[in-house]
Amino acid sequence: VIVGHLLRASDNDSYMYLGDAEPPRCASCGVVSDPRWVDPGFQLPPGKRLDASFTYDGRFVVSDAFRAAAKAFGGAEYAKLPSQPGWSLLLAAEIVRFDVEARGTKLSEFCPACSRFTVVAGATPVFLIAPPKPLPDVFLRTDVEFGTRDELRPLVLVGPGLADALIRARLTGLNLTAVDVS
Ligand SMILES: [Zn+2]
């Protein structure tokens, strides 16, 4: 049964964490510690100003058109990009539990200082623990983050009504994949 959609997006060929400004990092493992942090000088490459895109280090960047399409729905926090007016980071606020055992996700390099695994592989296909069926029409993030060190990011999921609103808006860069749970 399809419960909602996974938000995927094109790469924008840039990094949030490799600019001149230094993000806050865990003193022990060195991984970036605040996903809301934005480099005040961050800009998208001219050919990569899509409505939805990911930096190579896992930041989800969306346009004002994306925000307008999602305006009637909850669950999103935005952090404006000072040097790229019209675009923001999107941070999903609501949490859905990811089933690492069912998926066979590999969690490694645990940091006791920041209480997280800093290398996590195996995000898709999506397995969820007792998700609402369907998912609510808000932006949800998995409780597990995937990737290696600074690339760590949760999966972002949406319910069917929000998925439809995003599809109808014909946003560039955005790719929605149905999440099927039995
Ligand atoms: Zn740490």
Backbone and ligand atoms as CSV (ligand in chain L), in Angstrom:
chain,resi,resn,atom,element,x,y,z
A,1,VAL,N,N,0.845,-1.191,0.000
A,1,VAL,CA,C,0.000,0.000,0.000
A,1,VAL,C,C,0.888,1.252,0.000
A,2,ILE,N,N,0.557,2.155,-0.898
A,2,ILE,CA,C,1.363,3.386,-1.012
A,2,ILE,C,C,0.892,4.391,0.044
A,3,VAL,N,N,1.812,4.797,0.910
A,3,VAL,CA,C,1.439,5.683,2.024
A,3,VAL,C,C,1.820,7.137,1.796
A,4,GLY,N,N,2.670,7.380,0.816
A,4,GLY,CA,C,3.121,8.744,0.561
A,4,GLY,C,C,4.283,8.711,-0.403
A,5,HIS,N,N,5.052,9.786,-0.409
A,5,HIS,CA,C,6.154,9.888,-1.365
A,5,HIS,C,C,7.450,10.333,-0.694
A,6,LEU,N,N,8.537,9.809,-1.239
A,6,LEU,CA,C,9.886,10.228,-0.866
A,6,LEU,C,C,10.287,11.377,-1.787
A,7,LEU,N,N,10.771,12.472,-1.194
A,7,LEU,CA,C,11.239,13.594,-2.007
A,7,LEU,C,C,12.690,13.352,-2.391
A,8,ARG,N,N,12.933,13.306,-3.672
A,8,ARG,CA,C,14.298,13.242,-4.180
A,8,ARG,C,C,14.485,14.461,-5.074
A,9,ALA,N,N,15.730,14.819,-5.336
A,9,ALA,CA,C,15.968,16.009,-6.155
A,9,ALA,C,C,17.333,15.912,-6.807
A,10,SER,N,N,17.512,16.713,-7.848
A,10,SER,CA,C,18.781,16.751,-8.578
A,10,SER,C,C,19.907,17.269,-7.698
A,11,ASP,N,N,21.126,16.917,-8.042
A,11,ASP,CA,C,22.301,17.529,-7.417
A,11,ASP,C,C,22.470,18.944,-7.973
A,12,ASN,N,N,22.902,19.852,-7.133
A,12,ASN,CA,C,23.142,21.216,-7.624
A,12,ASN,C,C,24.630,21.538,-7.760
A,13,ASP,N,N,25.442,20.530,-7.712
A,13,ASP,CA,C,26.881,20.688,-7.983
A,13,ASP,C,C,27.556,21.691,-7.051
A,14,SER,N,N,27.129,21.706,-5.797
A,14,SER,CA,C,27.792,22.619,-4.855
A,14,SER,C,C,27.799,21.998,-3.460
A,15,TYR,N,N,28.546,22.626,-2.595
A,15,TYR,CA,C,28.654,22.179,-1.199
A,15,TYR,C,C,28.258,23.323,-0.279
A,16,MET,N,N,27.536,23.006,0.795
A,16,MET,CA,C,27.240,24.033,1.802
A,16,MET,C,C,28.433,24.239,2.723
A,17,TYR,N,N,29.180,23.166,2.999
A,17,TYR,CA,C,30.159,23.202,4.090
A,17,TYR,C,C,31.596,23.420,3.637
A,18,LEU,N,N,31.799,23.744,2.372
A,18,LEU,CA,C,33.178,23.937,1.899
A,18,LEU,C,C,33.461,25.380,1.497
A,19,GLY,N,N,32.612,26.301,1.950
A,19,GLY,CA,C,32.846,27.712,1.652
A,19,GLY,C,C,33.826,28.333,2.644
A,20,ASP,N,N,33.878,29.658,2.674
A,20,ASP,CA,C,34.802,30.356,3.567
A,20,ASP,C,C,34.359,30.287,5.030
A,21,ALA,N,N,33.045,30.251,5.240
A,21,ALA,CA,C,32.542,30.227,6.614
A,21,ALA,C,C,32.621,28.810,7.163
A,22,GLU,N,N,32.867,28.718,8.465
A,22,GLU,CA,C,33.048,27.399,9.089
A,22,GLU,C,C,31.799,27.026,9.890
A,23,PRO,N,N,31.151,25.911,9.543
A,23,PRO,CA,C,29.965,25.509,10.304
A,23,PRO,C,C,30.335,24.997,11.691
A,24,PRO,N,N,29.376,24.990,12.628
A,24,PRO,CA,C,29.640,24.391,13.943
A,24,PRO,C,C,29.816,22.879,13.796
A,25,ARG,N,N,30.800,22.355,14.523
A,25,ARG,CA,C,31.108,20.924,14.411
A,25,ARG,C,C,31.217,20.288,15.783
A,26,CYS,N,N,30.926,18.998,15.854
A,26,CYS,CA,C,31.133,18.225,17.074
A,26,CYS,C,C,32.624,18.242,17.400
A,27,ALA,N,N,32.938,18.561,18.644
A,27,ALA,CA,C,34.342,18.677,19.041
A,27,ALA,C,C,35.048,17.325,19.015
A,28,SER,N,N,34.275,16.260,19.076
A,28,SER,CA,C,34.874,14.928,19.117
A,28,SER,C,C,35.047,14.329,17.714
A,29,CYS,N,N,33.961,14.217,16.944
A,29,CYS,CA,C,34.054,13.547,15.634
A,29,CYS,C,C,34.270,14.526,14.492
A,30,GLY,N,N,33.982,15.813,14.709
A,30,GLY,CA,C,34.211,16.813,13.673
A,30,GLY,C,C,33.099,16.961,12.654
A,31,VAL,N,N,32.004,16.212,12.840
A,31,VAL,CA,C,30.899,16.306,11.888
A,31,VAL,C,C,30.041,17.539,12.210
A,32,VAL,N,N,29.522,18.183,11.171
A,32,VAL,CA,C,28.680,19.371,11.348
A,32,VAL,C,C,27.530,19.048,12.300
A,33,SER,N,N,27.297,19.948,13.255
A,33,SER,CA,C,26.374,19.652,14.342
A,33,SER,C,C,25.041,20.382,14.254
A,34,ASP,N,N,24.886,21.314,13.323
A,34,ASP,CA,C,23.631,22.060,13.227
A,34,ASP,C,C,23.128,22.064,11.784
A,35,PRO,N,N,22.092,21.249,11.501
A,35,PRO,CA,C,21.608,21.168,10.112
A,35,PRO,C,C,20.971,22.464,9.619
A,36,ARG,N,N,20.657,23.387,10.544
A,36,ARG,CA,C,20.043,24.660,10.129
A,36,ARG,C,C,21.072,25.684,9.683
A,37,TRP,N,N,22.333,25.393,9.940
A,37,TRP,CA,C,23.382,26.357,9.617
A,37,TRP,C,C,23.483,26.551,8.103
A,38,VAL,N,N,23.588,27.792,7.676
A,38,VAL,CA,C,23.851,28.066,6.264
A,38,VAL,C,C,25.077,28.964,6.144
A,39,ASP,N,N,25.855,28.701,5.123
A,39,ASP,CA,C,26.997,29.544,4.800
A,39,ASP,C,C,26.454,30.863,4.246
A,40,PRO,N,N,26.751,31.995,4.898
A,40,PRO,CA,C,26.189,33.264,4.411
A,40,PRO,C,C,26.612,33.589,2.971
A,41,GLY,N,N,27.677,32.974,2.496
A,41,GLY,CA,C,28.123,33.235,1.118
A,41,GLY,C,C,27.673,32.192,0.106
A,42,PHE,N,N,26.871,31.212,0.559
A,42,PHE,CA,C,26.498,30.113,-0.350
A,42,PHE,C,C,25.675,30.613,-1.530
A,43,GLN,N,N,26.080,30.168,-2.739
A,43,GLN,CA,C,25.291,30.452,-3.939
A,43,GLN,C,C,25.170,29.190,-4.779
A,44,LEU,N,N,24.056,29.093,-5.494
A,44,LEU,CA,C,23.878,28.000,-6.436
A,44,LEU,C,C,24.599,28.339,-7.735
A,45,PRO,N,N,25.199,27.354,-8.385
A,45,PRO,CA,C,25.782,27.631,-9.697
A,45,PRO,C,C,24.688,28.113,-10.662
A,46,PRO,N,N,24.997,29.039,-11.590
A,46,PRO,CA,C,23.968,29.614,-12.460
A,46,PRO,C,C,23.085,28.588,-13.173
A,47,GLY,N,N,23.637,27.487,-13.615
A,47,GLY,CA,C,22.816,26.494,-14.311
A,47,GLY,C,C,22.064,25.564,-13.390
A,48,LYS,N,N,22.186,25.759,-12.075
A,48,LYS,CA,C,21.630,24.801,-11.118
A,48,LYS,C,C,20.637,25.449,-10.163
A,49,ARG,N,N,19.994,26.516,-10.627
A,49,ARG,CA,C,19.014,27.183,-9.767
A,49,ARG,C,C,17.645,26.532,-9.962
A,50,LEU,N,N,17.550,25.319,-9.458
A,50,LEU,CA,C,16.344,24.508,-9.604
A,50,LEU,C,C,15.388,24.789,-8.446
A,51,ASP,N,N,14.138,24.401,-8.634
A,51,ASP,CA,C,13.176,24.567,-7.534
A,51,ASP,C,C,13.493,23.650,-6.355
A,52,ALA,N,N,14.119,22.512,-6.646
A,52,ALA,CA,C,14.489,21.579,-5.579
A,52,ALA,C,C,15.809,20.921,-5.958
A,53,SER,N,N,16.755,20.931,-5.033
A,53,SER,CA,C,18.048,20.307,-5.331
A,53,SER,C,C,18.764,19.997,-4.025
A,54,PHE,N,N,19.740,19.101,-4.127
A,54,PHE,CA,C,20.577,18.775,-2.981
A,54,PHE,C,C,22.009,19.205,-3.245
A,55,THR,N,N,22.652,19.760,-2.214
A,55,THR,CA,C,24.094,19.946,-2.291
A,55,THR,C,C,24.762,18.575,-2.144
A,56,TYR,N,N,26.009,18.473,-2.521
A,56,TYR,CA,C,26.722,17.203,-2.373
A,56,TYR,C,C,26.819,16.813,-0.898
A,57,ASP,N,N,26.742,17.800,-0.007
A,57,ASP,CA,C,26.761,17.461,1.410
A,57,ASP,C,C,25.353,17.417,2.030
A,58,GLY,N,N,24.367,17.113,1.178
A,58,GLY,CA,C,23.069,16.699,1.692
A,58,GLY,C,C,22.112,17.778,2.141
A,59,ARG,N,N,22.371,19.050,1.765
A,59,ARG,CA,C,21.426,20.104,2.154
A,59,ARG,C,C,20.349,20.204,1.087
A,60,PHE,N,N,19.091,20.303,1.513
A,60,PHE,CA,C,17.948,20.335,0.596
A,60,PHE,C,C,17.575,21.796,0.352
A,61,VAL,N,N,17.806,22.253,-0.867
A,61,VAL,CA,C,17.618,23.655,-1.225
A,61,VAL,C,C,16.365,23.784,-2.087
A,62,VAL,N,N,15.466,24.685,-1.683
A,62,VAL,CA,C,14.224,24.861,-2.445
A,62,VAL,C,C,14.001,26.339,-2.772
A,63,SER,N,N,13.245,26.559,-3.859
A,63,SER,CA,C,12.976,27.923,-4.327
A,63,SER,C,C,11.717,28.477,-3.681
A,64,ASP,N,N,11.510,29.768,-3.881
A,64,ASP,CA,C,10.260,30.380,-3.409
A,64,ASP,C,C,9.043,29.755,-4.089
A,65,ALA,N,N,9.212,29.284,-5.336
A,65,ALA,CA,C,8.095,28.611,-6.025
A,65,ALA,C,C,7.734,27.314,-5.301
A,66,PHE,N,N,8.754,26.600,-4.838
A,66,PHE,CA,C,8.504,25.390,-4.053
A,66,PHE,C,C,7.758,25.761,-2.769
A,67,ARG,N,N,8.246,26.773,-2.089
A,67,ARG,CA,C,7.613,27.177,-0.828
A,67,ARG,C,C,6.157,27.581,-1.055
A,68,ALA,N,N,5.904,28.266,-2.176
A,68,ALA,CA,C,4.530,28.681,-2.482
A,68,ALA,C,C,3.648,27.460,-2.718
A,69,ALA,N,N,4.192,26.455,-3.408
A,69,ALA,CA,C,3.401,25.247,-3.694
A,69,ALA,C,C,3.062,24.491,-2.410
A,70,ALA,N,N,3.953,24.611,-1.401
A,70,ALA,CA,C,3.779,23.864,-0.146
A,70,ALA,C,C,3.159,24.705,0.956
A,71,LYS,N,N,2.770,25.926,0.610
A,71,LYS,CA,C,2.377,26.904,1.630
A,71,LYS,C,C,1.225,26.444,2.518
A,72,ALA,N,N,0.276,25.709,1.933
A,72,ALA,CA,C,-0.905,25.296,2.699
A,72,ALA,C,C,-0.622,24.115,3.630
A,73,PHE,N,N,0.590,23.582,3.577
A,73,PHE,CA,C,0.920,22.363,4.328
A,73,PHE,C,C,1.955,22.675,5.404
A,74,GLY,N,N,1.958,21.872,6.451
A,74,GLY,CA,C,2.858,22.127,7.570
A,74,GLY,C,C,4.100,21.267,7.536
A,75,GLY,N,N,4.840,21.359,8.633
A,75,GLY,CA,C,5.972,20.456,8.825
A,75,GLY,C,C,7.282,20.912,8.242
A,76,ALA,N,N,7.318,22.096,7.628
A,76,ALA,CA,C,8.575,22.555,7.041
A,76,ALA,C,C,9.129,23.744,7.810
A,77,GLU,N,N,10.418,23.704,8.057
A,77,GLU,CA,C,11.128,24.896,8.524
A,77,GLU,C,C,12.041,25.313,7.386
A,78,TYR,N,N,12.174,26.617,7.203
A,78,TYR,CA,C,13.034,27.108,6.133
A,78,TYR,C,C,14.123,27.984,6.722
A,79,ALA,N,N,15.300,27.906,6.135
A,79,ALA,CA,C,16.403,28.797,6.495
A,79,ALA,C,C,16.829,29.514,5.219
A,80,LYS,N,N,16.643,30.828,5.195
A,80,LYS,CA,C,16.950,31.588,3.979
A,80,LYS,C,C,18.436,31.585,3.680
A,81,LEU,N,N,18.770,31.642,2.422
A,81,LEU,CA,C,20.163,31.705,1.980
A,81,LEU,C,C,20.492,33.161,1.671
A,82,PRO,N,N,21.275,33.820,2.530
A,82,PRO,CA,C,21.473,35.267,2.396
A,82,PRO,C,C,22.063,35.685,1.050
A,83,SER,N,N,22.896,34.845,0.458
A,83,SER,CA,C,23.539,35.221,-0.810
A,83,SER,C,C,22.828,34.648,-2.032
A,84,GLN,N,N,21.715,33.968,-1.778
A,84,GLN,CA,C,20.943,33.407,-2.893
A,84,GLN,C,C,19.465,33.707,-2.657
A,85,PRO,N,N,19.096,35.010,-2.815
A,85,PRO,CA,C,17.709,35.397,-2.535
A,85,PRO,C,C,16.749,34.577,-3.400
A,86,GLY,N,N,15.642,34.143,-2.782
A,86,GLY,CA,C,14.671,33.343,-3.518
A,86,GLY,C,C,14.825,31.855,-3.261
A,87,TRP,N,N,15.870,31.490,-2.514
A,87,TRP,CA,C,16.062,30.069,-2.182
A,87,TRP,C,C,16.303,29.918,-0.679
A,88,SER,N,N,15.954,28.743,-0.173
A,88,SER,CA,C,16.085,28.444,1.260
A,88,SER,C,C,16.469,26.983,1.438
A,89,LEU,N,N,16.999,26.680,2.617
A,89,LEU,CA,C,17.088,25.286,3.031
A,89,LEU,C,C,15.718,24.864,3.512
A,90,LEU,N,N,15.338,23.618,3.211
A,90,LEU,CA,C,14.117,23.057,3.775
A,90,LEU,C,C,14.512,22.012,4.809
A,91,LEU,N,N,13.948,22.147,6.016
A,91,LEU,CA,C,14.156,21.170,7.081
A,91,LEU,C,C,12.792,20.634,7.489
A,92,ALA,N,N,12.613,19.338,7.338
A,92,ALA,CA,C,11.336,18.727,7.722
A,92,ALA,C,C,11.296,18.566,9.230
A,93,ALA,N,N,10.185,18.952,9.834
A,93,ALA,CA,C,10.105,18.994,11.295
A,93,ALA,C,C,9.481,17.743,11.907
A,94,GLU,N,N,8.540,17.153,11.213
A,94,GLU,CA,C,7.845,15.984,11.775
A,94,GLU,C,C,8.694,14.734,11.558
A,95,ILE,N,N,8.632,13.824,12.529
A,95,ILE,CA,C,9.494,12.643,12.460
A,95,ILE,C,C,8.695,11.368,12.209
A,96,VAL,N,N,9.242,10.530,11.333
A,96,VAL,CA,C,8.694,9.202,11.103
A,96,VAL,C,C,9.836,8.213,11.326
A,97,ARG,N,N,9.506,7.063,11.920
A,97,ARG,CA,C,10.569,6.131,12.299
A,97,ARG,C,C,10.954,5.211,11.143
A,98,PHE,N,N,12.254,5.121,10.909
A,98,PHE,CA,C,12.789,4.274,9.840
A,98,PHE,C,C,13.166,2.920,10.426
A,99,ASP,N,N,12.862,1.863,9.683
A,99,ASP,CA,C,13.109,0.500,10.168
A,99,ASP,C,C,14.467,-0.002,9.643
A,100,VAL,N,N,15.506,0.222,10.445
A,100,VAL,CA,C,16.860,-0.146,9.992
A,100,VAL,C,C,17.030,-1.666,9.902
A,101,GLU,N,N,16.308,-2.393,10.736
A,101,GLU,CA,C,16.453,-3.856,10.683
A,101,GLU,C,C,15.821,-4.421,9.423
A,102,ALA,N,N,14.609,-3.970,9.106
A,102,ALA,CA,C,13.943,-4.477,7.903
A,102,ALA,C,C,14.730,-4.096,6.645
A,103,ARG,N,N,15.309,-2.917,6.634
A,103,ARG,CA,C,16.047,-2.462,5.466
A,103,ARG,C,C,17.449,-3.060,5.399
A,104,GLY,N,N,17.996,-3.462,6.552
A,104,GLY,CA,C,19.382,-3.923,6.569
A,104,GLY,C,C,20.365,-2.766,6.498
A,105,THR,N,N,19.974,-1.621,7.074
A,105,THR,CA,C,20.834,-0.429,7.090
A,105,THR,C,C,22.086,-0.694,7.925
A,106,LYS,N,N,23.230,-0.256,7.429
A,106,LYS,CA,C,24.484,-0.419,8.160
A,106,LYS,C,C,24.838,0.891,8.874
A,107,LEU,N,N,24.898,0.796,10.215
A,107,LEU,CA,C,25.207,1.969,11.031
A,107,LEU,C,C,26.603,1.782,11.600
A,108,SER,N,N,27.483,2.758,11.376
A,108,SER,CA,C,28.837,2.604,11.909
A,108,SER,C,C,29.428,3.952,12.310
A,109,GLU,N,N,30.617,3.891,12.916
A,109,GLU,CA,C,31.342,5.085,13.375
A,109,GLU,C,C,30.483,5.898,14.350
A,110,PHE,N,N,30.053,5.239,15.432
A,110,PHE,CA,C,29.236,5.942,16.425
A,110,PHE,C,C,30.078,6.954,17.189
A,111,CYS,N,N,29.551,8.171,17.349
A,111,CYS,CA,C,30.233,9.193,18.150
A,111,CYS,C,C,29.472,9.377,19.459
A,112,PRO,N,N,30.073,9.019,20.594
A,112,PRO,CA,C,29.376,9.179,21.876
A,112,PRO,C,C,29.140,10.643,22.239
A,113,ALA,N,N,29.975,11.538,21.750
A,113,ALA,CA,C,29.814,12.954,22.098
A,113,ALA,C,C,28.546,13.540,21.497
A,114,CYS,N,N,28.248,13.219,20.240
A,114,CYS,CA,C,27.026,13.749,19.636
A,114,CYS,C,C,25.953,12.675,19.464
A,115,SER,N,N,26.209,11.499,20.020
A,115,SER,CA,C,25.203,10.426,20.066
A,115,SER,C,C,24.628,10.064,18.709
A,116,ARG,N,N,25.500,9.842,17.742
A,116,ARG,CA,C,24.960,9.416,16.447
A,116,ARG,C,C,25.999,8.605,15.692
A,117,PHE,N,N,25.465,7.784,14.801
A,117,PHE,CA,C,26.331,7.085,13.869
A,117,PHE,C,C,26.700,8.070,12.765
A,118,THR,N,N,27.979,8.133,12.420
A,118,THR,CA,C,28.412,9.133,11.439
A,118,THR,C,C,28.645,8.537,10.055
A,119,VAL,N,N,28.455,7.221,9.939
A,119,VAL,CA,C,28.458,6.581,8.620
A,119,VAL,C,C,27.252,5.633,8.588
A,120,VAL,N,N,26.276,5.939,7.724
A,120,VAL,CA,C,25.030,5.173,7.676
A,120,VAL,C,C,24.682,4.899,6.219
A,121,ALA,N,N,24.601,3.609,5.877
A,121,ALA,CA,C,24.347,3.232,4.483
A,121,ALA,C,C,23.123,2.339,4.398
A,122,GLY,N,N,22.290,2.602,3.389
A,122,GLY,CA,C,21.118,1.773,3.159
A,122,GLY,C,C,19.839,2.505,3.488
A,123,ALA,N,N,19.436,3.436,2.622
A,123,ALA,CA,C,18.262,4.282,2.884
A,123,ALA,C,C,17.037,3.838,2.110
A,124,THR,N,N,17.276,3.293,0.912
A,124,THR,CA,C,16.139,2.945,0.044
A,124,THR,C,C,16.281,1.507,-0.429
A,125,PRO,N,N,15.177,0.830,-0.737
A,125,PRO,CA,C,13.804,1.323,-0.582
A,125,PRO,C,C,13.474,1.634,0.875
A,126,VAL,N,N,12.465,2.467,1.051
A,126,VAL,CA,C,12.130,2.988,2.376
A,126,VAL,C,C,11.345,1.956,3.186
A,127,PHE,N,N,11.817,1.690,4.395
A,127,PHE,CA,C,11.086,0.854,5.346
A,127,PHE,C,C,10.776,1.708,6.573
A,128,LEU,N,N,9.504,1.721,6.977
A,128,LEU,CA,C,9.087,2.542,8.114
A,128,LEU,C,C,8.489,1.670,9.205
A,129,ILE,N,N,8.633,2.133,10.442
A,129,ILE,CA,C,8.042,1.433,11.582
A,129,ILE,C,C,6.667,2.034,11.876
A,130,ALA,N,N,5.649,1.223,11.715
A,130,ALA,CA,C,4.270,1.606,12.026
A,130,ALA,C,C,3.912,3.006,11.552
A,131,PRO,N,N,4.074,3.298,10.256
A,131,PRO,CA,C,3.734,4.649,9.777
A,131,PRO,C,C,2.221,4.849,9.747
A,132,PRO,N,N,1.774,6.098,9.914
A,132,PRO,CA,C,0.356,6.366,9.660
A,132,PRO,C,C,0.071,6.054,8.184
A,133,LYS,N,N,-1.101,5.488,7.914
A,133,LYS,CA,C,-1.466,5.155,6.531
A,133,LYS,C,C,-2.743,5.873,6.158
A,134,PRO,N,N,-2.695,6.873,5.282
A,134,PRO,CA,C,-1.490,7.372,4.635
A,134,PRO,C,C,-0.687,8.282,5.567
A,135,LEU,N,N,0.493,8.659,5.136
A,135,LEU,CA,C,1.268,9.665,5.867
A,135,LEU,C,C,0.492,10.972,5.877
A,136,PRO,N,N,0.631,11.780,6.934
A,136,PRO,CA,C,-0.060,13.078,6.951
A,136,PRO,C,C,0.532,14.018,5.884
A,137,ASP,N,N,-0.279,15.002,5.499
A,137,ASP,CA,C,0.165,15.935,4.463
A,137,ASP,C,C,1.026,17.043,5.037
A,138,VAL,N,N,2.180,16.625,5.531
A,138,VAL,CA,C,3.196,17.543,6.062
A,138,VAL,C,C,4.546,17.010,5.593
A,139,PHE,N,N,5.604,17.787,5.843
A,139,PHE,CA,C,6.956,17.314,5.552
A,139,PHE,C,C,7.450,16.505,6.753
A,140,LEU,N,N,7.850,15.276,6.472
A,140,LEU,CA,C,8.330,14.380,7.523
A,140,LEU,C,C,9.780,14.010,7.219
A,141,ARG,N,N,10.546,13.800,8.302
A,141,ARG,CA,C,11.899,13.286,8.105
A,141,ARG,C,C,12.060,11.998,8.888
A,142,THR,N,N,12.905,11.122,8.367
A,142,THR,CA,C,13.166,9.887,9.096
A,142,THR,C,C,14.003,10.209,10.329
A,143,ASP,N,N,13.826,9.382,11.383
A,143,ASP,CA,C,14.622,9.570,12.598
A,143,ASP,C,C,16.083,9.147,12.367
A,144,VAL,N,N,16.325,8.408,11.298
A,144,VAL,CA,C,17.687,7.994,10.945
A,144,VAL,C,C,18.208,8.925,9.847
A,145,GLU,N,N,19.485,9.319,9.986
A,145,GLU,CA,C,20.125,10.103,8.929
A,145,GLU,C,C,21.084,9.194,8.172
A,146,PHE,N,N,21.185,9.430,6.886
A,146,PHE,CA,C,21.956,8.560,6.006
A,146,PHE,C,C,23.105,9.339,5.362
A,147,GLY,N,N,24.180,8.618,5.083
A,147,GLY,CA,C,25.311,9.245,4.413
A,147,GLY,C,C,26.559,9.113,5.266
A,148,THR,N,N,27.592,9.792,4.846
A,148,THR,CA,C,28.883,9.734,5.516
A,148,THR,C,C,29.241,11.107,6.052
A,149,ARG,N,N,29.362,11.214,7.364
A,149,ARG,CA,C,29.815,12.427,8.049
A,149,ARG,C,C,29.024,13.671,7.606
A,150,ASP,N,N,29.655,14.648,6.980
A,150,ASP,CA,C,28.941,15.886,6.667
A,150,ASP,C,C,27.776,15.695,5.682
A,151,GLU,N,N,27.740,14.544,5.016
A,151,GLU,CA,C,26.634,14.282,4.080
A,151,GLU,C,C,25.384,13.783,4.794
A,152,LEU,N,N,25.477,13.502,6.089
A,152,LEU,CA,C,24.343,12.896,6.792
A,152,LEU,C,C,23.082,13.729,6.639
A,153,ARG,N,N,22.018,13.065,6.229
A,153,ARG,CA,C,20.727,13.750,6.137
A,153,ARG,C,C,19.613,12.730,6.233
A,154,PRO,N,N,18.465,13.159,6.767
A,154,PRO,CA,C,17.321,12.244,6.810
A,154,PRO,C,C,16.679,12.145,5.429
A,155,LEU,N,N,15.859,11.128,5.240
A,155,LEU,CA,C,14.958,11.110,4.092
A,155,LEU,C,C,13.817,12.062,4.398
A,156,VAL,N,N,13.319,12.732,3.354
A,156,VAL,CA,C,12.159,13.616,3.518
A,156,VAL,C,C,10.974,12.975,2.805
A,157,LEU,N,N,9.898,12.814,3.544
A,157,LEU,CA,C,8.699,12.157,3.028
A,157,LEU,C,C,7.518,13.106,3.132
A,158,VAL,N,N,6.544,12.896,2.249
A,158,VAL,CA,C,5.312,13.700,2.300
A,158,VAL,C,C,4.109,12.789,2.092
A,159,GLY,N,N,2.970,13.214,2.602
A,159,GLY,CA,C,1.720,12.503,2.376
A,159,GLY,C,C,1.214,12.744,0.959
A,160,PRO,N,N,0.188,11.978,0.552
A,160,PRO,CA,C,-0.273,12.017,-0.837
A,160,PRO,C,C,-0.815,13.368,-1.297
A,161,GLY,N,N,-1.505,14.093,-0.427
A,161,GLY,CA,C,-2.067,15.387,-0.838
A,161,GLY,C,C,-0.984,16.419,-1.088
A,162,LEU,N,N,0.034,16.427,-0.229
A,162,LEU,CA,C,1.163,17.336,-0.428
A,162,LEU,C,C,1.970,16.928,-1.659
A,163,ALA,N,N,2.116,15.629,-1.856
A,163,ALA,CA,C,2.803,15.154,-3.066
A,163,ALA,C,C,2.081,15.663,-4.312
A,164,ASP,N,N,0.753,15.556,-4.319
A,164,ASP,CA,C,-0.022,16.024,-5.481
A,164,ASP,C,C,0.183,17.518,-5.715
A,165,ALA,N,N,0.196,18.300,-4.635
A,165,ALA,CA,C,0.370,19.754,-4.777
A,165,ALA,C,C,1.741,20.070,-5.375
A,166,LEU,N,N,2.758,19.330,-4.957
A,166,LEU,CA,C,4.109,19.568,-5.489
A,166,LEU,C,C,4.195,19.148,-6.955
A,167,ILE,N,N,3.551,18.028,-7.296
A,167,ILE,CA,C,3.575,17.558,-8.693
A,167,ILE,C,C,2.856,18.572,-9.584
A,168,ARG,N,N,1.719,19.058,-9.111
A,168,ARG,CA,C,0.931,20.015,-9.916
A,168,ARG,C,C,1.705,21.293,-10.181
A,169,ALA,N,N,2.605,21.651,-9.281
A,169,ALA,CA,C,3.358,22.907,-9.436
A,169,ALA,C,C,4.488,22.783,-10.464
A,170,ARG,N,N,4.731,21.592,-10.981
A,170,ARG,CA,C,5.739,21.385,-12.033
A,170,ARG,C,C,7.085,22.005,-11.666
A,171,LEU,N,N,7.567,21.628,-10.506
A,171,LEU,CA,C,8.815,22.192,-9.983
A,171,LEU,C,C,10.019,21.517,-10.630
A,172,THR,N,N,11.028,22.291,-10.943
A,172,THR,CA,C,12.231,21.720,-11.562
A,172,THR,C,C,13.111,21.055,-10.513
A,173,GLY,N,N,13.733,19.973,-10.919
A,173,GLY,CA,C,14.673,19.277,-10.050
A,173,GLY,C,C,14.043,18.265,-9.124
A,174,LEU,N,N,12.738,18.373,-8.910
A,174,LEU,CA,C,12.063,17.521,-7.931
A,174,LEU,C,C,11.660,16.187,-8.531
A,175,ASN,N,N,11.819,15.140,-7.735
A,175,ASN,CA,C,11.487,13.801,-8.187
A,175,ASN,C,C,10.837,13.094,-6.996
A,176,LEU,N,N,9.591,12.680,-7.154
A,176,LEU,CA,C,8.893,12.012,-6.059
A,176,LEU,C,C,8.763,10.525,-6.339
A,177,THR,N,N,9.098,9.733,-5.348
A,177,THR,CA,C,9.010,8.280,-5.485
A,177,THR,C,C,7.983,7.759,-4.483
A,178,ALA,N,N,7.063,6.946,-4.969
A,178,ALA,CA,C,6.044,6.384,-4.078
A,178,ALA,C,C,6.695,5.502,-3.017
A,179,VAL,N,N,6.198,5.619,-1.796
A,179,VAL,CA,C,6.666,4.782,-0.695
A,179,VAL,C,C,5.595,3.724,-0.434
A,180,ASP,N,N,5.979,2.478,-0.660
A,180,ASP,CA,C,5.053,1.359,-0.572
A,180,ASP,C,C,5.380,0.547,0.680
A,181,VAL,N,N,4.472,0.471,1.597
A,181,VAL,CA,C,4.693,-0.374,2.785
A,181,VAL,C,C,3.600,-1.437,2.829
A,182,SER,N,N,3.971,-2.619,3.287
A,182,SER,CA,C,2.960,-3.681,3.285
A,182,SER,C,C,2.288,-3.739,4.659
L,1,ZN,ZN,ZN,30.372,13.726,17.284
